[in-house]
């Protein structure tokens, strides 16, 4: 080790640019998620293939009777879905021809090898007619417990947002769609957001992605540096190369993807002079250095997750100091988690002060919104002594009266005793529920476990299998609604009572028990995650 560091020290003296490049490379995570260029190259090389009906049920070399059990169960589930949800399925099939998002979701709900047969038979509706309490209802009147969380929007329950939306419209409807000027509630919203964020100034935007874009632009404007740091696996919207790798047609140009919770990453941030800002999405504490989970990636049972609040808090404090030491802007991207962890967001929850913080989703009270809050020195967008030196940002709908009214109603509710009570003991409550879930799965000899960060959960599996993704359909049969990423992310609203949670837990047990009975979790003693990945490699290139 000493020899290695002596060599690096000598390299730093004799060839600084080579040393900085090596230092940066060592700070990247070793996985493909940490090497976006390599991931893109491999994605282009990966050939598409799919299983026919015979291989679909026996790709793990299951015996004939298990294959038959799986086949019978698969087509039985298909018939139940069709019988229960005909209107929802019919409406979704018709709309899918026109709406490209629905086409993408249908194709990437499960691993691609299985997707064609799943799309043909396991029909899932995408339309709902109502939401109330912790339930949603589809076009056929079928009710589900809502585990989608509206992708992070639904923190306090559907009824809460219906109320804030209604109040917001009533408060601002006299102004209608008049844009370019402000309804008076905009000023009060800004003052309250200053208090919540502990910042000096506020700017409003049309989405969380747009808010993050503006925060990064401000950091570049004031530091006169162009590069930014994101951490491996973190999501900050789909713009430019901030979402690098597969899915982005452009290669990374100005984004460094570094390993999360790594001393090597801190050293890069402390020493490089081309870094404008560091983006932090606190949700990554649940699965550091891993992309957002979804059932489409469940090719085996490798998915794992765990949340260590103390360790992540320590990391954030170190990161804060490293940014301060080098004049780097620290941006907390709280678009997803803001107001879920605490009334003051992740800054309050972790006790760390950012330079800029972005909010979105739930803050709009049910409507789309993005917000940037920051210290005065980072927020101003012009220099009085250099009139042409500006940081331009616009957006026609960014202070839309209806949105600002709903935000005002949201912030009003945030101060009520009822909402404050939801935050009291929040971590303890959801940690206890997760422990009960895991203990119950073990007691029923089911290969399922969960990890949680407050009310955001992800499910992982304790024995090797290529069929874990099937669980989402068993859960649907039991009346549990998941988003299109399936069991990768389940988001409970904070209004879930103990009785509601117990009902979800029992339905989960019924679903997993039936799935086990139907043979999907059969596995030979020699089956491992490693052997599964080897099988997939052979299928891919030697079919």
RAZI-V848454 format. One record per pair of residues at least 24 apart in sequence whose ideal C-beta (glycine too) atoms are under 10 Angstrom apart, sorted by sequence separation. I is the first residue (numbers start at 1). J is the second residue. D is the distance in whole Angstrom. If there is no record, write none. Layout:
I/J/D
I/J/D
This chain:
102/126/6
133/157/7
134/158/8
212/236/5
213/237/7
216/240/9
233/257/9
255/279/9
260/284/6
261/285/9
283/307/10
285/309/7
288/312/8
330/354/5
331/355/7
332/356/7
333/357/8
334/358/6
335/359/6
336/360/8
337/361/9
338/362/7
339/363/7
354/378/10
355/379/10
430/454/5
433/457/9
438/462/10
479/503/9
480/504/6
101/126/9
132/157/9
133/158/7
134/159/10
212/237/5
230/255/6
231/256/10
232/257/6
260/285/9
329/354/9
330/355/5
331/356/5
332/357/4
333/358/5
334/359/5
335/360/4
336/361/7
337/362/10
338/363/7
370/395/9
427/452/9
429/454/9
430/455/5
446/471/10
479/504/9
131/157/9
132/158/6
133/159/6
209/235/10
211/237/9
213/239/6
216/242/7
227/253/9
228/254/7
229/255/8
230/256/7
231/257/7
232/258/7
233/259/10
234/260/7
262/288/9
285/311/8
286/312/9
329/355/5
330/356/8
331/357/7
332/358/7
333/359/9
334/360/8
335/361/6
336/362/9
347/373/10
427/453/9
429/455/9
430/456/9
461/487/9
478/504/9
99/126/9
131/158/4
132/159/6
209/236/8
210/237/8
212/239/8
213/240/8
226/253/9
227/254/5
228/255/6
229/256/5
230/257/6
231/258/6
232/259/6
233/260/7
260/287/10
261/288/5
262/289/9
285/312/4
288/315/9
328/355/9
329/356/6
330/357/9
331/358/7
332/359/9
333/360/9
334/361/9
335/362/9
371/398/10
427/454/6
430/457/8
458/485/9
459/486/8
460/487/9
480/507/6
130/158/9
131/159/8
208/236/9
209/237/3
226/254/5
227/255/7
228/256/7
229/257/8
230/258/8
231/259/7
232/260/6
260/288/4
261/289/8
284/312/9
285/313/9
335/363/9
345/373/10
369/397/10
370/398/8
426/454/6
427/455/10
459/487/4
460/488/9
478/506/9
479/507/6
480/508/7
208/237/7
209/238/7
210/239/8
213/242/8
225/254/10
227/256/6
229/258/6
231/260/4
232/261/10
259/288/8
260/289/5
334/363/9
368/397/8
369/398/8
426/455/8
458/487/7
459/488/7
475/504/9
478/507/4
93/123/7
96/126/8
131/161/9
132/162/8
207/237/8
209/239/6
212/242/7
230/260/10
231/261/8
232/262/9
259/289/6
260/290/9
282/312/8
285/315/8
316/346/9
320/350/10
367/397/10
369/399/10
457/487/9
458/488/6
459/489/9
477/507/9
478/508/7
92/123/8
95/126/7
131/162/8
231/262/9
258/289/10
285/316/9
316/347/10
320/351/10
323/354/9
324/355/9
369/400/9
457/488/10
458/489/6
459/490/7
478/509/9
479/510/10
480/511/7
92/124/7
93/125/9
95/127/8
130/162/10
257/289/10
309/341/10
320/352/5
323/355/8
368/400/9
457/489/7
458/490/7
475/507/7
478/510/5
479/511/9
90/123/9
92/125/5
93/126/10
209/242/9
232/265/9
317/350/8
319/352/8
320/353/7
338/371/9
367/400/8
456/489/7
457/490/4
474/507/10
475/508/7
477/510/9
478/511/5
89/123/4
91/125/7
92/126/4
209/243/9
220/254/9
231/265/7
282/316/8
316/350/5
317/351/8
318/352/10
320/354/8
335/369/10
369/403/5
456/490/8
457/491/7
474/508/9
477/511/7
478/512/9
88/123/9
89/124/7
90/125/8
91/126/8
92/127/6
280/315/10
315/350/9
316/351/8
317/352/6
319/354/10
320/355/9
335/370/7
367/402/6
368/403/7
369/404/9
455/490/9
456/491/5
457/492/7
475/510/9
476/511/8
88/124/8
89/125/5
91/127/5
229/265/8
280/316/7
313/349/9
314/350/10
316/352/4
335/371/9
364/400/10
366/402/10
367/403/4
371/407/8
455/491/7
456/492/8
474/510/8
475/511/5
478/514/8
86/123/9
88/125/3
89/126/9
90/127/10
242/279/7
313/350/5
315/352/10
334/371/9
365/402/10
366/403/9
367/404/9
369/406/8
450/487/9
454/491/10
455/492/4
471/508/9
474/511/4
475/512/8
477/514/8
85/123/8
87/125/8
88/126/8
89/127/9
216/254/10
312/350/7
313/351/7
316/354/9
364/402/10
365/403/8
367/405/9
369/407/6
452/490/9
454/492/9
455/493/7
473/511/9
474/512/7
477/515/10
78/117/10
82/121/9
85/124/8
86/125/9
88/127/5
216/255/10
229/268/8
280/319/7
313/352/7
334/373/10
364/403/6
365/404/9
367/406/5
448/487/8
455/494/6
472/511/9
474/513/9
78/118/9
81/121/9
82/122/10
85/125/5
87/127/8
88/128/8
229/269/6
280/320/10
309/349/9
363/403/10
364/404/9
365/405/8
366/406/6
367/407/8
450/490/8
452/492/9
454/494/9
471/511/7
474/514/6
475/515/9
81/122/6
82/123/6
84/125/9
88/129/9
278/319/7
309/350/8
331/372/9
332/373/10
365/406/3
366/407/10
369/410/9
455/496/8
470/511/10
471/512/7
474/515/5
78/120/9
79/121/9
81/123/6
85/127/10
87/129/9
237/279/10
278/320/10
364/406/6
365/407/5
473/515/9
474/516/10
74/117/8
78/121/4
81/124/7
229/272/9
236/279/5
280/323/10
331/374/9
363/406/9
364/407/6
365/408/8
366/409/9
367/410/9
471/514/10
74/118/9
77/121/8
78/122/6
81/125/9
235/279/10
236/280/9
278/322/8
292/336/10
363/407/6
365/409/5
366/410/8
471/515/6
474/518/8
77/122/6
78/123/7
227/272/8
234/279/7
236/281/6
246/291/10
278/323/6
329/374/9
365/410/4
470/515/6
471/516/10
75/121/7
92/138/10
227/273/10
228/274/10
229/275/6
234/280/8
235/281/6
245/291/9
277/323/8
329/375/9
364/410/7
365/411/8
474/520/9
74/121/7
75/122/10
91/138/9
92/139/9
225/272/9
227/274/5
228/275/7
229/276/9
230/277/10
231/278/8
234/281/4
261/308/9
331/378/9
363/410/6
365/412/9
468/515/9
74/122/8
91/139/6
225/273/7
226/274/7
227/275/5
228/276/6
229/277/7
230/278/8
231/279/8
233/281/9
234/282/9
235/283/8
275/323/9
278/326/10
329/377/10
359/407/10
362/410/7
363/411/8
365/413/8
467/515/8
470/518/9
89/138/9
90/139/9
91/140/10
225/274/5
226/275/9
227/276/6
228/277/5
229/278/4
230/279/5
231/280/7
234/283/8
235/284/9
266/315/9
269/318/10
284/333/10
329/378/6
365/414/10
459/508/9
471/520/8
88/138/4
89/139/9
90/140/10
223/273/10
225/275/6
226/276/6
227/277/9
228/278/7
229/279/7
230/280/9
231/281/8
233/283/10
234/284/5
261/311/7
265/315/10
269/319/7
278/328/6
279/329/10
280/330/7
281/331/10
282/332/7
283/333/9
470/520/5
471/521/9
87/138/8
88/139/4
89/140/9
223/274/10
225/276/4
228/279/6
229/280/9
230/281/8
233/284/6
261/312/7
270/321/9
271/322/9
275/326/7
276/327/9
277/328/6
278/329/7
279/330/9
280/331/7
281/332/8
282/333/8
283/334/9
286/337/10
363/414/9
467/518/10
469/520/10
470/521/9
87/139/4
88/140/6
223/275/8
224/276/8
225/277/8
232/284/8
260/312/9
263/315/10
266/318/6
269/321/10
270/322/5
275/327/9
276/328/7
277/329/4
278/330/5
279/331/5
280/332/5
281/333/5
282/334/7
283/335/10
285/337/9
362/414/10
467/519/9
468/520/8
85/138/6
86/139/9
87/140/5
88/141/10
223/276/5
231/284/6
261/314/9
262/315/9
265/318/10
266/319/7
269/322/5
270/323/9
273/326/8
275/328/5
276/329/6
277/330/7
278/331/7
279/332/9
280/333/6
281/334/8
283/336/6
459/512/10
467/520/4
468/521/8
59/113/7
84/138/9
85/139/8
86/140/6
87/141/9
88/142/8
222/276/8
223/277/7
230/284/10
233/287/7
234/288/9
261/315/5
265/319/8
268/322/9
269/323/6
270/324/10
271/325/9
272/326/8
273/327/9
275/329/9
277/331/5
278/332/10
279/333/6
280/334/9
281/335/8
282/336/9
283/337/5
466/520/9
467/521/7
59/114/9
85/140/5
87/142/10
221/276/9
222/277/10
233/288/7
234/289/9
260/315/8
261/316/9
263/318/8
266/321/9
267/322/8
270/325/5
271/326/7
273/328/10
276/331/10
281/336/7
282/337/5
465/520/7
467/522/9
84/140/7
85/141/10
152/208/9
219/275/9
220/276/5
232/288/8
233/289/5
234/290/10
235/291/8
266/322/5
269/325/8
270/326/5
272/328/9
281/337/8
282/338/9
465/521/6
467/523/10
56/113/8
83/140/10
84/141/10
85/142/6
219/276/5
220/277/7
231/288/8
232/289/4
233/290/5
234/291/9
235/292/6
261/318/9
265/322/9
266/323/9
269/326/6
283/340/9
464/521/10
465/522/8
466/523/9
55/113/9
56/114/6
84/142/6
218/276/9
219/277/4
231/289/7
232/290/8
233/291/5
234/292/9
261/319/9
268/326/10
270/328/9
282/340/10
283/341/10
450/508/9
463/521/7
465/523/6
55/114/10
217/276/9
218/277/9
219/278/9
232/291/8
233/292/7
260/319/10
263/322/10
266/325/10
269/328/6
282/341/8
433/492/8
462/521/10
464/523/6
51/111/10
56/116/9
57/117/10
216/276/7
217/277/10
219/279/9
233/293/10
448/508/8
461/521/8
463/523/6
464/524/9
50/111/10
51/112/10
56/117/5
216/277/6
269/330/9
285/346/9
448/509/9
466/527/9
50/112/7
51/113/5
55/117/10
56/118/9
215/277/7
430/492/7
436/498/10
440/502/10
446/508/9
464/526/10
465/527/8
49/112/8
50/113/6
51/114/6
216/279/7
282/345/9
283/346/9
433/496/8
446/509/7
448/511/10
464/527/5
466/529/10
48/112/7
49/113/7
50/114/7
51/115/9
52/116/9
53/117/6
215/279/8
282/346/4
430/494/9
437/501/9
441/505/9
444/508/10
448/512/5
463/527/9
464/528/5
465/529/9
48/113/9
50/115/7
51/116/8
52/117/8
281/346/9
282/347/9
285/350/9
429/494/9
433/498/8
436/501/8
440/505/6
444/509/6
446/511/10
447/512/8
463/528/10
464/529/5
46/112/9
50/116/5
51/117/7
280/346/8
430/496/9
432/498/10
436/502/9
440/506/9
443/509/9
444/510/10
446/512/4
463/529/9
464/530/9
466/532/6
48/115/10
50/117/7
53/120/10
212/279/7
282/349/8
429/496/9
437/504/9
441/508/8
445/512/10
446/513/7
448/515/9
464/531/8
465/532/8
50/118/10
53/121/10
282/350/7
426/494/7
433/501/5
437/505/6
440/508/8
441/509/8
444/512/7
445/513/9
447/515/10
448/516/9
461/529/10
464/532/6
212/281/9
429/498/9
432/501/10
433/502/9
436/505/7
440/509/6
444/513/6
446/515/9
447/516/8
466/535/8
280/350/10
282/352/9
446/516/6
466/536/8
339/410/9
343/414/6
422/493/9
423/494/8
430/501/9
433/504/9
437/508/7
441/512/7
445/516/8
280/352/9
339/411/10
343/415/8
422/494/5
429/501/9
433/505/8
437/509/9
440/512/10
444/516/9
421/494/10
422/495/7
448/521/9
280/354/8
447/521/6
339/414/7
419/494/9
446/521/8
278/354/9
343/419/8
419/495/10
447/523/9
278/355/9
279/356/10
280/357/10
281/358/10
343/420/7
349/426/10
418/495/10
277/355/8
349/427/9
277/356/8
279/358/9
343/422/10
344/423/10
339/419/10
343/423/6
342/423/6
341/423/9
340/423/10
231/315/10
339/423/9
342/426/8
341/426/8
342/427/9
340/426/9
341/427/8
231/319/9
229/319/10
242/333/10
229/323/9
236/331/9
237/333/9
236/333/5
235/333/9
237/335/8
229/328/8
234/333/8
236/335/8
228/328/9
235/335/9
236/336/10
227/328/10
228/329/9
229/330/10
230/331/10
235/336/8
277/378/9
225/327/9
229/331/10
223/326/10
225/328/8
228/331/9
230/333/9
223/327/6
225/329/9
222/327/10
223/328/7
349/454/9
223/329/6
222/329/7
219/328/8
220/329/9
219/329/4
218/329/8
219/330/9
219/331/7
341/453/8
342/454/9
216/329/9
218/331/9
340/453/9
341/454/6
215/329/8
340/454/6
341/455/9
216/331/7
340/455/7
341/456/9
215/331/5
337/453/8
340/456/7
215/332/9
216/333/10
337/454/8
215/333/8
309/427/8
212/331/7
337/456/8
211/331/10
307/427/10
336/456/8
212/333/6
237/358/10
211/333/8
236/358/9
309/431/10
211/334/10
212/335/7
237/360/9
209/333/10
211/335/7
307/431/9
208/333/8
210/335/10
208/334/9
209/335/8
208/335/3
307/434/9
207/335/8
208/336/8
208/338/9
152/283/9
362/493/10
222/355/10
237/370/9
197/332/9
219/355/8
197/334/9
218/355/9
219/356/7
218/356/7
215/354/10
215/355/9
216/356/9
197/338/9
215/356/5
312/453/9
196/338/9
214/356/9
215/357/8
216/358/10
196/339/9
215/358/5
212/356/9
214/358/8
305/449/9
307/451/6
309/453/8
211/356/9
213/358/9
304/449/9
305/450/8
306/451/5
307/452/7
309/454/10
196/342/10
198/344/8
211/357/9
212/358/5
301/447/8
305/451/4
306/452/10
307/453/5
196/343/7
197/344/8
198/345/10
211/358/4
304/451/8
305/452/9
306/453/10
307/454/9
196/344/6
197/345/7
199/347/9
210/358/9
211/359/7
212/360/9
303/451/10
305/453/9
195/344/9
196/345/7
198/347/7
209/358/9
211/360/6
307/456/9
197/347/7
198/348/8
208/358/7
210/360/9
196/347/9
197/348/9
208/359/8
209/360/8
307/458/10
340/491/9
196/348/8
208/360/3
211/363/10
222/374/10
305/457/9
306/458/10
205/358/9
207/360/6
208/361/6
305/458/5
340/493/9
199/353/9
205/359/10
206/360/10
207/361/9
218/372/7
304/458/9
305/459/9
306/460/9
340/494/8
198/353/7
199/354/9
205/360/8
208/363/9
215/370/10
217/372/10
219/374/9
222/377/7
223/378/9
303/458/8
305/460/6
336/491/9
339/494/10
197/353/10
198/354/9
199/355/9
208/364/10
214/370/8
215/371/10
216/372/10
218/374/7
222/378/6
303/459/8
304/460/5
197/354/9
199/356/8
202/359/10
207/364/9
213/370/9
214/371/10
215/372/5
221/378/9
222/379/9
303/460/5
304/461/9
199/357/7
206/364/10
210/368/10
211/369/8
212/370/8
214/372/5
215/373/9
222/380/8
302/460/9
303/461/7
304/462/10
197/356/9
198/357/9
210/369/10
211/370/3
213/372/9
215/374/7
219/378/7
221/380/9
222/381/10
301/460/7
302/461/9
197/357/5
208/368/9
210/370/5
211/371/6
212/372/8
214/374/10
218/378/6
221/381/7
301/461/4
196/357/9
197/358/10
207/368/6
208/369/8
209/370/7
211/372/5
218/379/7
221/382/10
298/459/10
300/461/9
301/462/7
197/359/8
206/368/6
207/369/7
208/370/5
210/372/9
211/373/9
218/380/9
221/383/10
298/460/9
301/463/6
302/464/9
196/359/9
205/368/10
206/369/7
207/370/5
208/371/9
215/378/9
218/381/7
298/461/8
301/464/5
193/357/10
205/369/7
206/370/6
215/379/10
217/381/9
287/451/8
294/458/10
295/459/9
300/464/6
301/465/6
204/369/7
205/370/4
214/379/10
286/451/6
293/458/5
300/465/7
301/466/9
303/468/8
193/359/8
204/370/7
205/371/7
286/452/7
287/453/9
292/458/9
293/459/9
299/465/10
300/466/7
301/467/10
196/363/10
203/370/9
204/371/6
205/372/7
214/381/9
286/453/4
293/460/8
298/465/8
299/466/7
301/468/6
203/371/7
204/372/8
221/389/9
285/453/6
286/454/9
290/458/10
298/466/8
300/468/8
202/371/6
203/372/5
221/390/9
222/391/8
284/453/10
298/467/8
299/468/9
193/363/8
202/372/7
203/373/8
221/391/4
283/453/7
286/456/7
298/468/5
299/469/9
201/372/9
202/373/5
203/374/8
220/391/8
221/392/10
282/453/8
286/457/9
287/458/7
298/469/4
201/373/7
202/374/8
221/393/10
286/458/7
297/469/9
298/470/9
199/372/9
200/373/8
201/374/6
218/391/6
283/456/7
287/460/10
295/468/7
296/469/7
298/471/9
189/363/9
197/371/9
199/373/4
200/374/7
201/375/8
217/391/6
295/469/4
298/472/10
197/372/10
198/373/8
199/374/5
200/375/5
201/376/6
217/392/9
218/393/8
294/469/9
295/470/9
197/373/4
199/375/6
200/376/4
201/377/10
203/379/7
217/393/7
295/471/8
196/373/8
197/374/8
198/375/9
199/376/8
200/377/8
201/378/9
202/379/8
214/391/9
295/472/6
193/371/6
197/375/10
200/378/9
201/379/4
203/381/9
295/473/10
193/372/10
194/373/7
199/378/9
200/379/7
201/380/8
214/393/5
189/369/10
193/373/6
199/379/8
200/380/10
213/393/9
115/296/8
190/371/9
214/395/9
114/296/10
155/337/10
189/371/9
152/335/8
153/336/9
155/338/9
156/339/9
190/373/9
210/393/9
305/488/10
110/294/10
111/295/8
112/296/8
114/298/10
152/336/4
155/339/6
156/340/9
214/398/10
303/487/9
109/294/8
110/295/6
111/296/6
114/299/10
151/336/8
152/337/7
155/340/5
210/395/7
303/488/8
108/294/8
109/295/7
110/296/6
111/297/7
113/299/8
152/338/9
154/340/10
155/341/10
108/295/9
109/296/6
110/297/10
111/298/6
112/299/9
149/336/10
152/339/10
211/398/10
295/482/9
108/296/5
110/298/8
111/299/5
152/340/7
205/393/8
207/395/9
210/398/8
296/484/9
297/485/9
298/486/8
107/296/9
108/297/10
111/300/10
205/394/10
206/395/5
294/483/9
295/484/9
296/485/7
297/486/10
298/487/8
203/393/7
205/395/6
206/396/8
207/397/10
294/484/8
295/485/6
296/486/8
298/488/8
105/296/10
149/340/9
204/395/8
206/397/5
207/398/9
294/485/4
295/486/3
297/488/7
203/395/9
205/397/9
206/398/5
293/485/7
294/486/6
295/487/6
296/488/8
204/397/10
205/398/5
206/399/10
292/485/7
293/486/9
294/487/9
295/488/6
204/398/5
205/399/9
206/400/8
293/487/8
294/488/4
295/489/10
203/398/8
204/399/5
293/488/3
294/489/7
36/232/9
168/364/9
203/399/10
204/400/9
292/488/7
293/489/6
34/231/9
35/232/9
168/365/6
206/403/9
291/488/10
292/489/7
33/231/10
34/232/4
164/362/10
167/365/8
168/366/8
169/367/9
33/232/5
34/233/8
165/364/9
166/365/10
168/367/7
204/403/8
32/232/10
33/233/5
46/246/9
164/364/9
165/365/6
166/366/9
204/404/8
31/232/7
33/234/10
161/362/8
164/365/4
165/366/4
287/488/10
27/229/9
29/231/8
30/232/9
31/233/8
43/245/8
44/246/9
160/362/10
163/365/9
164/366/6
165/367/7
287/489/10
29/232/4
42/245/10
43/246/4
161/364/9
162/365/10
163/366/9
164/367/9
204/407/9
286/489/9
28/232/7
29/233/8
40/244/8
42/246/8
43/247/9
161/365/6
162/366/7
27/232/10
36/241/8
39/244/8
40/245/6
41/246/10
160/365/9
161/366/4
39/245/4
40/246/6
155/361/8
156/362/8
160/366/9
161/367/9
283/489/9
36/243/9
37/244/8
38/245/9
39/246/6
40/247/9
153/360/9
154/361/9
155/362/5
36/244/4
37/245/8
39/247/10
40/248/8
152/360/8
153/361/5
154/362/7
155/363/10
158/366/9
35/244/10
36/245/4
40/249/9
152/361/5
153/362/5
156/365/10
190/399/10
35/245/8
36/246/8
40/250/10
41/251/10
151/361/7
152/362/7
153/363/9
189/399/9
33/244/10
34/245/10
40/251/7
150/361/8
153/364/8
33/245/7
36/248/8
40/252/9
149/361/10
150/362/9
153/365/9
154/366/9
32/245/8
149/362/10
153/366/7
186/399/5
32/246/9
37/251/6
153/367/9
185/399/10
186/400/10
189/403/10
190/404/10
193/407/9
36/251/8
37/252/7
153/368/9
186/401/9
189/404/6
192/407/9
196/411/8
36/252/5
150/366/9
179/395/10
180/396/8
183/399/8
185/401/8
188/404/9
189/405/9
192/408/8
195/411/10
35/252/10
179/396/6
182/399/6
183/400/9
186/403/10
187/404/10
39/257/10
179/397/7
181/399/9
183/401/5
186/404/5
189/407/5
192/410/10
193/411/8
196/414/8
36/255/8
179/398/9
180/399/9
182/401/9
183/402/9
185/404/5
186/405/10
188/407/10
189/408/6
192/411/5
37/257/10
177/397/9
179/399/8
181/401/9
183/403/10
184/404/9
185/405/6
188/408/6
191/411/10
192/412/9
301/521/10
36/257/6
179/400/7
183/404/6
185/406/10
186/407/9
189/410/9
35/257/8
178/400/10
179/401/8
182/404/8
183/405/7
185/407/8
186/408/9
189/411/6
192/414/8
301/523/9
34/257/6
177/400/8
178/401/7
185/408/4
188/411/8
192/415/9
33/257/8
34/258/8
177/401/7
184/408/9
185/409/9
188/412/10
34/259/6
175/400/10
176/401/7
177/402/8
183/408/9
33/259/10
34/260/9
175/401/5
176/402/9
185/411/9
301/527/10
303/529/10
174/401/9
175/402/9
300/527/9
301/528/9
302/529/5
28/256/8
29/257/8
31/259/9
172/400/9
173/401/8
300/528/9
301/529/6
302/530/9
27/256/8
28/257/6
29/258/7
30/259/8
172/401/4
173/402/8
175/404/10
300/529/4
27/257/9
28/258/6
29/259/4
171/401/8
172/402/6
175/405/9
299/529/9
300/530/8
302/532/9
27/258/5
28/259/6
29/260/7
171/402/9
172/403/9
300/531/9
301/532/8
302/533/8
24/256/7
26/258/10
27/259/6
169/401/9
172/404/7
173/405/8
300/532/4
26/259/9
29/262/8
168/401/9
169/402/6
171/404/9
172/405/4
299/532/7
300/533/6
24/258/8
28/262/9
168/402/6
171/405/4
172/406/9
299/533/7
27/262/6
29/264/10
168/403/7
170/405/8
171/406/9
300/535/9
26/262/9
27/263/9
28/264/9
29/265/9
168/404/8
169/405/6
172/408/8
299/535/10
300/536/8
27/264/4
28/265/9
165/402/8
168/405/3
169/406/7
171/408/6
299/536/6
26/264/5
27/265/5
165/403/10
167/405/7
168/406/3
171/409/7
25/264/10
26/265/9
27/266/9
166/405/10
167/406/7
168/407/7
170/409/9
24/264/9
27/267/7
28/268/9
60/300/10
165/405/9
166/406/9
168/408/7
169/409/9
23/264/8
24/265/10
26/267/9
27/268/5
164/405/9
165/406/5
167/408/8
168/409/5
171/412/10
26/268/9
27/269/9
164/406/5
167/409/4
168/410/8
24/267/10
25/268/10
163/406/10
164/407/8
166/409/8
167/410/9
23/267/7
24/268/6
164/408/9
165/409/8
23/268/6
27/272/10
161/406/8
164/409/4
165/410/9
167/412/8
163/409/7
164/410/5
167/413/9
163/410/10
164/411/9
20/268/8
23/271/7
24/272/8
161/409/10
164/412/8
23/272/8
160/409/10
161/410/8
164/413/6
160/410/9
163/413/8
20/271/8
19/271/10
20/272/7
39/291/10
161/413/10
20/273/9
160/413/7
20/274/9
156/410/9
34/289/7
155/410/10
33/289/7
33/290/7
156/413/8
31/289/7
33/291/5
156/414/9
160/418/9
12/271/10
29/288/9
30/289/9
31/290/8
32/291/9
160/419/8
29/289/5
31/291/9
29/290/9
156/418/9
160/422/10
156/419/7
155/419/9
157/422/9
156/422/7
155/422/9
155/454/10
155/455/8
152/456/8
149/455/8
149/456/8
149/457/10
147/457/8
147/475/8
145/475/10
144/475/9
144/476/8
148/480/10
151/483/6
161/493/10
145/478/9
147/480/6
148/481/6
150/483/9
151/484/10
160/493/8
142/476/10
144/478/9
145/479/6
146/480/9
147/481/6
148/482/6
149/483/8
151/485/9
159/493/10
160/494/9
144/479/5
145/480/5
146/481/5
147/482/6
148/483/4
158/493/8
160/495/7
143/479/7
144/480/6
145/481/7
146/482/9
147/483/8
148/484/9
155/491/9
157/493/5
159/495/8
142/479/8
144/481/4
146/483/10
148/485/9
152/489/9
154/491/7
155/492/10
156/493/6
157/494/7
158/495/9
143/481/9
144/482/9
151/489/9
153/491/9
154/492/9
155/493/6
156/494/6
157/495/4
142/481/10
152/491/6
154/493/5
155/494/6
156/495/6
157/496/8
147/487/9
149/489/8
151/491/7
153/493/10
154/494/9
155/495/9
148/489/9
149/490/8
150/491/8
154/495/9
147/489/9
148/490/8
149/491/2
138/481/9
147/490/4
148/491/6
149/492/7
150/493/9
135/479/9
137/481/10
146/490/10
147/491/7
148/492/10
149/493/6
136/481/6
146/491/9
147/492/7
148/493/10
135/481/9
146/492/9
147/493/9
145/492/9
146/493/7
122/470/9
124/472/9
124/473/8
147/496/10
122/472/9
131/481/10
146/496/9
118/469/9
122/473/6
125/476/10
145/496/9
114/466/9
118/470/9
124/476/7
113/466/9
114/467/8
128/481/8
122/476/9
111/466/8
114/469/7
118/473/8
145/500/7
111/467/10
114/470/9
145/501/9
110/467/10
111/468/10
147/504/7
110/468/10
111/469/6
124/482/10
126/484/9
134/492/8
145/503/7
146/504/10
110/469/5
134/493/6
145/504/5
109/469/8
110/470/8
124/484/9
133/493/9
134/495/6
147/508/10
110/472/8
133/495/7
134/496/6
145/507/7
109/472/8
110/473/9
133/496/9
134/497/8
144/507/10
145/508/10
109/473/10
133/497/9
135/500/9
134/500/5
133/500/8
134/501/9
134/503/9
134/504/9
109/482/10
109/484/6
108/484/8
109/485/8
110/486/8
108/485/9
109/486/7
105/483/9
106/484/9
105/484/4
104/484/9
105/485/9
102/484/10
101/484/10
85/476/9
81/473/8
84/476/9
77/470/9
80/473/9
84/477/8
78/473/9
81/476/7
84/479/10
74/470/8
77/473/5
80/476/9
81/477/8
70/467/8
73/470/9
77/474/7
80/477/6
74/473/9
77/476/9
70/470/9
73/473/10
77/477/6
73/474/9
76/477/10
60/464/8
62/466/10
60/465/7
62/467/9
60/466/5
59/466/6
60/467/8
59/467/9
57/467/9
56/467/10
113/536/8
111/536/9
113/539/7
113/540/9
77/514/9
77/515/10
73/514/8
77/518/9
73/515/8
76/518/9
73/517/8
74/518/8
70/515/10
73/518/4
72/518/8
73/519/7
74/520/9
71/518/10
72/519/9
73/520/8
69/517/8
70/518/6
71/519/9
69/518/6
70/519/5
69/519/4
70/520/6
68/519/8
69/520/9
66/518/9
67/519/8
70/522/8
66/519/4
69/522/8
65/519/8
66/520/9
67/522/10
63/519/9
66/522/5
62/519/7
65/522/10
66/523/10
62/520/9
63/522/8
60/520/10
62/522/5
62/523/8
63/524/9
57/519/9
60/522/8
61/523/10
62/524/8
57/520/9
60/523/7
61/524/7
60/524/8
61/526/10
62/527/10
61/527/8
60/527/6
60/531/9
60/532/7
59/532/9
61/535/9
60/535/8
59/535/7
59/536/9
59/539/8
55/539/9
51/539/9
49/539/7
49/540/7
47/539/10
48/540/10
49/541/10
47/540/6
46/540/7
47/541/8
49/543/6
45/540/9
46/541/9
45/541/9
47/543/8
